[in-house]
Amino acid sequence: MGPGFPIEFRISGSELFEGGYDLEEGCRIAEQLEPYIDLLHVSAGTYQRGFGNTHPSMFRPHGCNVYLAAEIKKHVKIPVATLGGLNDPAQMEEILASGQADIVYMARALLADPYLPRKVAENRDEEIVHCLRCFTCMAERAATSTRRCAVNPQIGREIEGVEIQPAPVKKKVLVAGGGPGGLYAAYTAARRGHSVVLCEKSDAVGGILKSEQAIPFKKEMYDLAQTYKLLAERAGVEIRLNTEVTREYAEKEGADALIIAVGSTPLVPPIPGLKGDNVVIVNDYYREKDKVSDSVVVLGGGLAGCECAIHLGMEGKKVRLVEMQDQLAPDANVRHRPLLLAEIDKYVTVHTGYTGKQVTPEGILCVDKDGQEHLVPGATVICALGQRSRTDVVEELRDAAPYTAVIGDASRVSTITNAVYWGYHAALDIE
């Protein structure tokens, strides 16, 4: 290649599993490589046996692999790069300024927001759409050999053009609901030149993402809604809080297009005691976390229930989880689920095949598959039994404008990814 061609080499500072090499050996490998390379990337783990180390998940602290690069940098004179789930410019600046590494690398962060470096250079950090470390990108690759990003619907579609094209006719657009799908639909429609009003019936946008603000490893999901809100407002969207869109309201506004993004409501079946004072609906945990005792039973082993249980376990609470099915978190993607289950094993006592029959002050009375009754003890019960689309509101609003689209949980209870993508395409379809 000639002397002028830079050679970069990636190693794991440590393989981080028993039988693999440790950081001391990683330093020796780096020293042996140094005469032959120009730049050393220091990662962690192995793809096959340590995916969650090589690609840190939301359960790991940001920058958890930086210490490996920092130690190896003491042993070589060539530039050393660090990487692994980094998405915060302030943290990356501190890594460089403190001399822990010479270069920071990003991958997932640039799927979420390809313009992150430009926004930093232009002092627009608050506009950065941060990676959620949710593994939607990696799971899509495993399933279809393509890419997808939960927060950026243009990934994998660059051939279509990454810039939003102006609409041929400027129209008035009304968006009902300020969750992630509604916000992204409003943002996209405004960027196309439409006059956009978004109405949210509560006093804050975010929809179901508001419930994530009290769970530290999911706070970036709550922050996502605030970023989308900022982007929408700067694109020209008028946001009206404490404003519910009824059919009468929609017709009075006289919009040319109505995007229905009214979301879903928690599923609370008629189980005796489930509306008692010792019960907290998982969506309301951020408002009622002070009610939660040190002994908790989570009813429902889907993604929301599992992640809440992990959080409570991390806080040091005694957590038990009750799930009617044999498996936990079937709604988690194939990359996130194994890491989630590993956290469950650390913090939670699991009871699968148990059906909750009654909530008591002592816990949940359950029945197993053989018809035997069991009391799963806990002073507080978290109800995490899923969501139900607000179909009544959808039916009221359907056809209340010449063009209507139903997106997100209002159409079908699903993921942030689908809500954002449906919102994006609903806005593109306004002609």
C-alpha positions, 0 to 999 in steps of 0.5 A: 500500500505504500508508506503514505497509506494509513493502517487502522487496526481494531482490537478488544482491550479485553475479551471480558470472559473467562478464558479470553485475554484480559487487559494486561494481555491487551496491552501486550498485543497493542505493543506488538502491533504498534510498529506496523499500524498508524491508529489503534481502535480499542473495543471490548469483548467478542461479537460471538460471546460478548455482544453486550460488551462490544455493543454496550446496551442501555443497561450499561453506563455510557463510556463503559469501555473507555477505560480499556483505551485509556490504559492501552494508550499508556503503553503505545505512542500511536493514536488510540481511539475509543468507541462503544455506545458513545452518543453525548458530545460533552462526554466525548469532549471530556474523553479527549480533553482528559487524554483517555483517548485521541479519537472517539468513534461512533456507529449507532449514534450516527445512524440515529443522527447522521448530522451529529458532528455538524450539529456539534460544530454549529453549537446545536447540541440540543437538536441531536437525536440521540441513539437509544441503544435499543438495538433496533438497528442490529435486530433488523440486520439479523432479520433482513440483512438491512438497517433500521433505526428506531428514531431515524426513518431515513436510514437504509433509504438514502437512495430516495434522497435524505432531504425532505422534498417540499410539497407541491401544494401547501396545506393545513395539517392537524395532528392529534396526539403528541407522542413520538409518532405525532411529533415526527409526523408534525415535524416532517409535514412542517419541513415539507412546507405545510402549516401544522398544528399539533394538539396534545390533550395533556400538559406535556408532549411525549405520550407513552414516553413520558413514563420512561423519565423515571427509569435511568437507563430509558431516560433517553427515550423520554428525552427523544420526545423533547428533542422531537418537540424542539425540532418540530417547533423550529420547523414551524409547528404550532403545539397546543397543550391541554387541547383534545381533538374531538370531531367537532374541534377537527371540523372547526379547524378545517384542516386539509389533513388530519393525522390521528396519533392518539396512542393507547391506554393501559390494559387493566383487566377486571382482576379483584384488587387491581385498582387498589391503593397498593397498585401502580400502573406501569405508565404512571410509575414516574408520577407515583414512584414514591408509593412503591415499597421495597417489596414489589410484584410486577404483574406482566412480563412483557418488555415494559414489565421486565424493564421496570422490574430491572430498574426496581431491582437495580434500586435494591428492592426485592422484586418478583415478576408474574407472567402468564406465558412461559416466556418473558418479553416476547415483544423485545427484539432479538438483540435486546432480549438476551441482554434484558433476560440477563439483567432479569436473572440478576435482579428479579425472581420470576414466576412464569406460567402464573395467572394473577387472580386477585391482588391483596395487601400481601401480594398477588394470588396466582394460579399455576397451570395445574390449578394450584394457588400461590401467593406471590408476596409484595407490598406494592403491585406494578400493573404492566399488562400491556396497552390497548389502542384508543379505537373509540377516539380513532373512530370518532375522528376518522374522515374528519378531514379530506385526508386522514391517517392513523399512526402509532399505537392508535392504529396498532400497539407496537414500538417507537420505531413503527410510530415514528416511521408511520408518522414520517410516511403519513406526512409524506403522503399529504399531497 
